Amino acid sequence: MAAPTHPTPSIRFGTDGWRARIADQFTFENVRACADGLARYIIANGQASKGAVAGFDTRFLSDKFAATVADVLASRGVPVSLFDRPAPTPACSLAVKQLGAAAGAMITASHNPAHDNGFKVKWSAGGSAPPEMVAAIEAEVYKVLAGQAPAINAPRAIVTNFNPVAPYIAQLERVVDTQRLRDAPLKIIVDAMHGTGAGILPAILKGGRVQITEIRSEHNPAFPGMQQPEPVEHNLAPLISEVRQARADVGIALDGDADRVGIVSEQGVYFSTLEVFSLLTHHLWGRRNEHGGVACTITQSSMLDRLAGKYGRKVERTAVGFKFVGPAMIANDCALGGEESGGYAFRGHIPERDGSLSGMLFLEAMVMSGKKPSALLEELHTITGPHTFRRIDLQFDEAKRDAVAARMKESSPESLGGLGVTSADRRDGVRFNLAGDAWAVARLSGTEPLVRLYAEAPATAARDRVLTDLRRLLGV
């Protein structure tokens, strides 16, 4: 009899967990396989008694998928703390840390389109599972899918429902002086983008001089009026309009699972994610006098290097994904960590992206400096010089993935957009460092069939020339 063949993996954990289209690949059967793989990993490491956390967002059937995860874990003898309501992904990570759990599973597709859902794994430190943990869990999932996983005989464990929002809010209030924010005469517009961040900032800032208005705060798994619940400029027209009409001081947007942030200035101008993270870095080093450097991905701004030179700090760069950034923050005792997608983490909290905390620290920068967002950006550019950034996402045929990846690996141009290439970093796609603090990155998305092209340069014309040449170089 021929040996059974290993199935083609239908579940692949990417930059941050596994994501797929609901009812296509994201099915209850596959979610059970993921939960079974997680349970087997926990058991193999002798941590079943520590239990696990199962959380969910506002997407279609997320609560039912999370209940399925809890059922599978409990059936393997792993006690489970299960969300009793939708909550931000960082609330799941925080719960894992505070409860001393072995791991967590968060049902969310984060900023993906409405038809997707996902399975994120959290580790005991309170953040995205590091690469070696992800690889081990993925191997267990493949065994389950192939019917090669050995039987587990264990008494059924208990599933306990709990409110994840209250301890999460309490934690945010410990990290930031919220009374200082409440006392400030600011007018703030928050765009919850129909996701799990709804109600968080109003609950924290109520009762003071702050005027806070929340839009798109009702949970809606269709995420109407946007391509996907990602706080980027083309999705934030309602927020930009509301900031201008209300003459607000700032607009804060949160993505679908509230681990990312978008900022709109008092003028209704969207700040790029690289500008926001650089502003927060300047705030933590310059006003808070935080020690330690910054951990960030290869797609983060060169403004960070200028700031590090000014304040005598270090920049630790990683591949894309908080499964790399979080561990780098811990290993290097960094004050903060961040990636280009708008996800930022801060020491004293968890090594995990947190959109609400990022928004609160941006407000703190405004209050401590006495400046509005546009003045904060002007101040930053007096230190770093002007920088402009753009990212282009291009869909491609999945069958061509290997060919595109090969071109990224092999390409060695002398210049891009008229700027000389000074070095190349190929740990995740390729980053070309260019003359004059400019750079370009090409990489394959770990969660979607997309080629992502990034460029930063002092001027928009140079930036766009770099992107044009990069696209031509890769044939995409």
C-alpha positions as CSV (number, residue, x, y, z in Angstrom):
1,M,0.0,0.0,0.0
2,A,1.4,3.4,-0.9
3,A,2.1,5.8,1.9
4,P,-0.4,8.6,2.3
5,T,0.6,11.8,0.7
6,H,0.8,15.0,2.6
7,P,-1.9,17.4,1.4
8,T,-1.1,20.7,-0.2
9,P,-1.2,23.1,2.8
10,S,-4.4,25.1,2.7
11,I,-3.4,26.9,5.8
12,R,-0.3,29.1,5.7
13,F,0.6,31.4,8.5
14,G,1.9,34.7,7.1
15,T,3.1,38.0,8.5
16,D,0.6,37.8,11.4
17,G,-1.4,34.6,11.4
18,W,-3.6,32.9,8.8
19,R,-6.2,34.8,6.9
20,A,-8.6,33.6,4.2
21,R,-12.0,34.1,2.6
22,I,-14.9,33.1,4.8
23,A,-16.7,29.9,3.7
24,D,-13.9,29.3,1.1
25,Q,-10.8,28.3,3.0
26,F,-11.8,30.0,6.3
27,T,-14.2,27.3,7.4
28,F,-15.1,25.8,10.8
29,E,-13.2,22.7,9.8
30,N,-10.0,24.6,9.1
31,V,-10.4,26.7,12.2
32,R,-10.7,23.5,14.2
33,A,-7.4,22.3,12.6
34,C,-5.7,25.5,13.7
35,A,-7.0,25.2,17.2
36,D,-6.0,21.6,17.3
37,G,-2.5,22.5,16.2
38,L,-2.3,25.2,18.8
39,A,-3.5,22.8,21.5
40,R,-0.9,20.2,20.5
41,Y,1.9,22.8,20.6
42,I,0.8,23.9,24.1
43,I,0.7,20.3,25.3
44,A,4.0,19.4,23.7
45,N,5.6,22.2,25.7
46,G,4.1,21.0,28.9
47,Q,2.0,24.2,29.3
48,A,-1.6,22.8,29.2
49,S,-2.3,23.7,32.8
50,K,-1.6,27.4,32.0
51,G,-4.5,27.5,29.6
52,A,-5.2,29.7,26.6
53,V,-7.2,32.8,25.6
54,A,-9.7,32.8,22.8
55,G,-10.8,36.2,21.4
56,F,-12.7,37.6,18.5
57,D,-13.5,40.8,16.6
58,T,-16.7,42.2,15.0
59,R,-16.4,40.2,11.7
60,F,-19.0,37.8,10.4
61,L,-19.2,34.7,12.6
62,S,-16.1,35.7,14.6
63,D,-17.8,34.9,17.9
64,K,-18.8,31.4,16.6
65,F,-15.3,30.7,15.3
66,A,-13.8,31.7,18.6
67,A,-16.3,29.4,20.5
68,T,-15.1,26.6,18.2
69,V,-11.5,27.4,19.1
70,A,-12.3,27.2,22.8
71,D,-14.2,24.0,22.3
72,V,-11.3,22.3,20.6
73,L,-8.7,23.5,23.1
74,A,-10.9,22.4,26.0
75,S,-11.4,19.0,24.4
76,R,-7.6,18.5,24.5
77,G,-7.4,19.4,28.2
78,V,-6.4,23.0,27.8
79,P,-8.5,25.4,30.0
80,V,-9.7,28.4,28.0
81,S,-10.6,32.0,28.8
82,L,-13.1,33.1,26.1
83,F,-14.1,36.7,25.3
84,D,-17.7,37.4,26.2
85,R,-17.8,40.3,23.6
86,P,-15.7,41.6,20.7
87,A,-12.6,43.4,21.7
88,P,-9.4,44.8,20.2
89,T,-6.6,42.4,19.4
90,P,-4.2,44.0,21.9
91,A,-6.8,43.2,24.6
92,C,-6.3,39.5,23.7
93,S,-2.5,39.8,23.9
94,L,-2.8,41.7,27.3
95,A,-5.1,38.9,28.6
96,V,-2.6,36.2,27.7
97,K,0.1,38.1,29.7
98,Q,-2.1,39.1,32.7
99,L,-3.6,35.6,33.0
100,G,-0.3,33.8,32.6
101,A,-1.7,31.8,29.7
102,A,0.4,29.6,27.5
103,A,-0.9,31.3,24.3
104,G,-3.9,33.0,22.7
105,A,-5.9,32.8,19.6
106,M,-7.6,35.9,18.2
107,I,-10.2,35.5,15.5
108,T,-9.7,38.5,13.3
109,A,-8.6,39.4,9.8
110,S,-7.4,42.8,11.1
111,H,-7.5,45.3,8.1
112,N,-8.4,42.7,5.4
113,P,-11.6,43.1,3.3
114,A,-14.9,42.2,4.9
115,H,-15.1,38.8,3.2
116,D,-12.0,37.6,5.1
117,N,-11.4,36.3,8.6
118,G,-8.3,35.1,10.3
119,F,-6.6,33.2,13.1
120,K,-3.8,35.2,15.0
121,V,-1.6,33.4,17.6
122,K,-0.4,35.3,20.6
123,W,2.5,34.2,22.9
124,S,3.0,34.4,26.6
125,A,4.8,37.7,26.6
126,G,1.7,39.3,25.1
127,G,2.2,39.8,21.4
128,S,2.4,38.2,18.0
129,A,3.9,34.7,18.3
130,P,7.6,34.7,17.3
131,P,8.6,32.8,14.1
132,E,9.8,29.6,15.8
133,M,6.5,29.3,17.7
134,V,4.5,30.0,14.5
135,A,6.5,27.4,12.6
136,A,6.0,24.7,15.3
137,I,2.2,25.4,15.4
138,E,2.0,25.3,11.6
139,A,3.7,21.9,11.5
140,E,1.2,20.6,14.0
141,V,-1.7,22.0,11.9
142,Y,-0.3,20.2,8.8
143,K,-0.3,16.9,10.7
144,V,-3.9,17.4,11.7
145,L,-4.9,18.2,8.1
146,A,-3.0,15.1,6.9
147,G,-4.7,12.8,9.5
148,Q,-1.2,12.1,11.0
149,A,-1.7,13.7,14.4
150,P,-1.7,11.1,17.3
151,A,-4.7,10.8,19.5
152,I,-4.8,12.9,22.7
153,N,-6.6,11.5,25.7
154,A,-7.2,14.1,28.3
155,P,-10.0,15.1,30.6
156,R,-12.1,18.0,29.1
157,A,-11.0,21.3,30.5
158,I,-13.2,24.3,31.5
159,V,-14.1,27.2,29.3
160,T,-14.6,30.5,31.2
161,N,-16.2,33.5,29.7
162,F,-14.7,36.9,30.7
163,N,-14.9,40.6,29.8
164,P,-11.6,41.6,28.1
165,V,-12.4,45.3,27.8
166,A,-12.4,46.4,31.4
167,P,-8.8,45.2,32.2
168,Y,-7.6,46.5,28.9
169,I,-9.0,50.0,29.6
170,A,-7.5,49.9,33.1
171,Q,-4.1,49.0,31.6
172,L,-4.2,51.9,29.1
173,E,-5.0,54.3,32.0
174,R,-1.9,53.0,33.8
175,V,0.4,53.6,30.8
176,V,-0.7,57.2,30.0
177,D,-1.6,60.1,32.3
178,T,-5.2,60.1,31.2
179,Q,-6.2,62.9,33.6
180,R,-3.8,65.2,31.7
181,L,-5.6,64.3,28.5
182,R,-9.1,64.8,30.0
183,D,-8.1,68.3,31.3
184,A,-7.0,69.4,27.8
185,P,-9.5,71.6,25.8
186,L,-9.2,69.4,22.7
187,K,-11.8,68.6,20.2
188,I,-11.2,65.0,18.9
189,I,-12.9,62.9,16.3
190,V,-12.5,59.2,16.5
191,D,-13.2,56.9,13.5
192,A,-13.8,53.3,14.8
193,M,-14.3,52.0,11.2
194,H,-17.1,49.7,12.5
195,G,-14.5,47.7,14.4
196,T,-13.6,46.7,18.0
197,G,-12.1,50.0,18.9
198,A,-15.5,51.6,19.2
199,G,-16.1,53.1,22.6
200,I,-12.6,52.6,23.9
201,L,-11.2,56.2,23.7
202,P,-14.6,57.8,24.7
203,A,-14.7,55.6,27.8
204,I,-11.1,56.6,28.8
205,L,-11.4,60.4,28.1
206,K,-14.9,61.1,29.4
207,G,-15.5,63.5,32.2
208,G,-13.1,66.2,31.4
209,R,-12.7,69.2,29.1
210,V,-12.1,67.1,26.1
211,Q,-14.8,67.0,23.5
212,I,-14.7,63.6,21.7
213,T,-17.0,62.5,18.9
214,E,-17.0,59.0,17.5
215,I,-18.0,58.1,13.9
216,R,-18.7,54.7,12.3
217,S,-18.9,53.3,15.9
218,E,-21.6,50.7,15.3
219,H,-20.4,47.2,14.7
220,N,-20.9,46.2,11.1
221,P,-19.1,43.2,9.6
222,A,-19.7,44.6,6.0
223,F,-17.5,47.6,6.8
224,P,-19.6,49.8,4.5
225,G,-18.1,52.7,2.7
226,M,-14.5,51.5,2.6
227,Q,-12.4,49.0,0.7
228,Q,-11.3,47.4,3.9
229,P,-11.1,48.6,7.5
230,E,-7.6,49.9,7.2
231,P,-6.9,53.5,8.5
232,V,-5.3,54.8,5.3
233,E,-6.2,57.9,3.4
234,H,-8.5,56.5,0.8
235,N,-10.7,54.9,3.5
236,L,-10.9,58.0,5.7
237,A,-12.9,60.5,3.7
238,P,-15.7,60.6,6.5
239,L,-13.1,61.3,9.2
240,I,-11.3,64.0,7.1
241,S,-14.7,65.7,6.4
242,E,-15.8,65.6,10.0
243,V,-12.5,67.0,11.3
244,R,-12.8,69.9,8.9
245,Q,-16.5,70.6,9.5
246,A,-16.2,70.4,13.3
247,R,-13.0,72.4,13.3
248,A,-11.5,69.6,15.4
249,D,-7.9,69.5,16.7
250,V,-7.2,66.0,15.5
251,G,-8.8,62.9,14.0
252,I,-7.9,59.4,15.1
253,A,-8.8,56.3,13.1
254,L,-8.6,52.7,14.3
255,D,-8.6,49.6,12.0
256,G,-11.0,46.7,12.3
257,D,-9.3,45.0,15.3
258,A,-8.0,48.3,16.7
259,D,-4.3,47.5,16.6
260,R,-3.4,50.1,14.1
261,V,-3.9,53.9,14.0
262,G,-4.4,56.6,11.4
263,I,-4.0,60.3,12.2
264,V,-5.7,63.3,10.5
265,S,-4.4,66.8,11.3
266,E,-6.5,69.8,12.4
267,Q,-6.4,70.9,8.7
268,G,-7.9,67.6,7.6
269,V,-4.6,66.3,6.2
270,Y,-3.8,62.6,6.5
271,F,-0.4,61.9,8.1
272,S,1.5,59.0,6.6
273,T,2.2,56.0,8.9
274,L,5.9,56.8,8.8
275,E,5.2,60.4,9.8
276,V,3.1,59.3,12.8
277,F,5.6,56.7,14.0
278,S,8.5,59.3,13.7
279,L,6.4,61.8,15.6
280,L,5.7,59.3,18.4
281,T,9.4,58.4,18.5
282,H,10.4,62.1,18.8
283,H,7.8,62.4,21.6
284,L,9.0,59.5,23.6
285,W,12.7,60.4,23.3
286,G,12.4,64.1,23.3
287,R,9.6,64.9,25.8
288,R,9.2,61.7,27.8
289,N,13.0,61.1,27.8
290,E,12.5,57.4,27.4
291,H,15.6,55.3,27.4
292,G,16.2,52.6,24.9
293,G,16.0,52.5,21.1
294,V,13.4,51.7,18.6
295,A,12.6,48.3,16.9
296,C,11.1,48.7,13.5
297,T,10.7,46.9,10.2
298,I,12.8,47.5,7.0
299,T,9.8,49.5,5.7
300,Q,10.0,52.2,8.4
301,S,11.2,55.7,7.9
302,S,14.8,56.9,7.6
303,M,13.6,59.8,9.8
304,L,14.1,57.4,12.7
305,D,17.9,57.2,11.9
306,R,18.1,61.0,12.0
307,L,16.2,61.1,15.4
308,A,18.4,58.3,16.8
309,G,21.5,60.4,15.9
310,K,20.0,63.4,17.7
311,Y,19.1,61.5,20.9
312,G,21.9,59.0,21.0
313,R,19.6,56.0,20.5
314,K,19.7,52.9,18.3
315,V,17.4,51.7,15.5
316,E,17.0,47.9,15.4
317,R,15.5,46.9,12.0
318,T,13.6,43.6,11.4
319,A,11.7,41.8,8.7
320,V,8.1,42.9,8.3
321,G,5.7,41.6,11.0
322,F,5.3,42.1,14.7
323,K,6.4,38.5,15.2
324,F,9.8,40.0,14.5
325,V,9.4,43.5,16.0
326,G,8.0,42.4,19.4
327,P,10.8,40.0,20.2
328,A,13.3,42.6,19.0
329,M,11.8,45.2,21.4
330,I,12.2,42.7,24.3
331,A,15.7,41.6,23.4
332,N,17.0,45.2,23.0
333,D,14.9,46.9,25.7
334,C,13.4,49.3,23.2
335,A,11.2,52.2,24.1
336,L,8.9,51.5,21.2
337,G,8.4,49.3,18.1
338,G,6.6,49.9,14.9
339,E,5.9,48.8,11.3
340,E,4.8,50.8,8.3
341,S,1.2,49.5,8.4
342,G,0.4,51.9,11.3
343,G,0.9,49.4,14.1
344,Y,3.0,50.7,17.0
345,A,3.9,49.2,20.4
346,F,5.3,50.8,23.6
347,R,7.4,49.6,26.5
348,G,5.4,49.3,29.8
349,H,2.4,47.9,27.9
350,I,2.8,44.8,25.7
351,P,5.1,44.1,22.7
352,E,2.1,44.3,20.5
353,R,0.5,46.9,18.2
354,D,-2.1,49.0,19.9
355,G,-4.1,51.6,18.0
356,S,-5.9,53.2,21.0
357,L,-2.6,53.6,23.0
358,S,-0.9,55.1,19.9
359,G,-3.7,57.6,19.6
360,M,-3.5,58.5,23.3
361,L,0.3,59.0,23.0
362,F,-0.3,61.3,20.0
363,L,-2.7,63.3,22.1
364,E,-0.1,63.4,24.9
365,A,2.4,64.8,22.4
366,M,-0.1,67.6,21.5
367,V,-0.8,68.4,25.2
368,M,2.8,68.3,26.4
369,S,4.0,70.4,23.4
370,G,1.0,72.7,23.2
371,K,1.1,72.2,19.5
372,K,-1.5,70.9,16.9
373,P,-0.6,68.1,14.6
374,S,0.6,70.3,11.7
375,A,3.0,72.1,14.0
376,L,4.2,68.8,15.4
377,L,5.0,67.6,11.9
378,E,6.8,70.9,11.1
379,E,8.9,70.5,14.3
380,L,9.8,66.9,13.2
381,H,11.0,68.1,9.8
382,T,13.2,70.7,11.3
383,I,15.2,67.8,12.8
384,T,14.9,65.2,10.1
385,G,14.5,67.2,7.0
386,P,11.4,66.7,4.7
387,H,10.4,63.2,3.9
388,T,7.6,61.9,1.7
389,F,6.4,58.3,1.5
390,R,4.2,56.2,-0.7
391,R,3.2,52.5,-0.8
392,I,1.7,50.8,-3.8
393,D,-0.1,47.4,-3.5
394,L,-0.3,45.4,-6.7
395,Q,-2.4,42.2,-7.1
396,F,-0.7,39.4,-8.9
397,D,-1.3,35.8,-10.0
398,E,-0.3,33.5,-7.1
399,A,1.2,31.1,-9.6
400,K,3.9,33.8,-10.4
401,R,4.9,34.2,-6.7
402,D,8.2,32.3,-7.1
403,A,9.1,34.2,-10.2
404,V,8.5,37.6,-8.6
405,A,10.4,36.5,-5.5
406,A,13.3,35.5,-7.6
407,R,13.5,38.9,-9.3
408,M,13.5,40.6,-5.9
409,K,16.4,38.3,-4.8
410,E,18.5,38.8,-8.0
411,S,17.9,42.4,-8.9
412,S,21.0,44.7,-8.2
413,P,20.4,48.1,-9.8
414,E,23.0,50.8,-9.6
415,S,20.3,53.5,-9.2
416,L,16.5,54.0,-8.9
417,G,14.8,57.2,-9.9
418,G,18.1,58.8,-10.5
419,L,19.3,58.1,-6.9
420,G,22.3,55.8,-6.5
421,V,21.9,52.5,-4.6
422,T,24.2,52.5,-1.6
423,S,23.3,49.1,-0.2
424,A,20.6,46.3,-0.2
425,D,18.9,44.4,2.6
426,R,17.2,41.2,1.4
427,R,15.9,39.7,4.7
428,D,12.3,40.4,3.6
429,G,12.0,40.9,-0.2
430,V,14.5,43.7,-0.8
431,R,15.2,47.1,0.6
432,F,17.4,49.4,-1.6
433,N,19.0,52.2,0.5
434,L,19.5,55.2,-1.8
435,A,21.4,58.4,-1.8
436,G,20.0,61.3,0.2
437,D,18.2,59.3,3.0
438,A,15.9,57.8,0.3
439,W,15.0,54.1,0.1
440,A,12.7,51.6,-1.7
441,V,11.3,48.2,-0.7
442,A,9.6,45.5,-2.7
443,R,8.1,42.5,-0.9
444,L,5.4,40.0,-1.1
445,S,2.5,40.4,1.3
446,G,2.3,37.6,3.9
447,T,-1.5,37.8,4.2
448,E,-2.8,38.7,0.7
449,P,-1.8,38.0,-3.0
450,L,-0.1,41.3,-3.3
451,V,3.3,42.8,-4.2
452,R,3.9,45.8,-2.0
453,L,6.2,48.6,-3.3
454,Y,7.4,51.3,-0.8
455,A,9.5,54.4,-1.3
456,E,10.5,57.3,0.8
457,A,12.4,60.4,-0.4
458,P,12.8,64.1,0.4
459,A,10.5,65.1,-2.4
460,T,7.4,63.6,-4.0
461,A,8.8,63.7,-7.6
462,A,11.9,61.8,-6.6
463,R,9.8,59.3,-4.7
464,D,7.5,58.6,-7.6
465,R,10.5,58.2,-10.0
466,V,11.9,55.6,-7.6
467,L,8.6,53.7,-7.5
468,T,8.4,53.8,-11.3
469,D,11.9,52.4,-11.7
470,L,11.3,49.7,-9.0
471,R,8.1,48.5,-10.7
472,R,9.9,48.3,-14.1
473,L,12.8,46.5,-12.5
474,L,10.5,43.8,-11.1
475,G,8.2,43.5,-14.0
476,V,5.0,44.1,-11.9
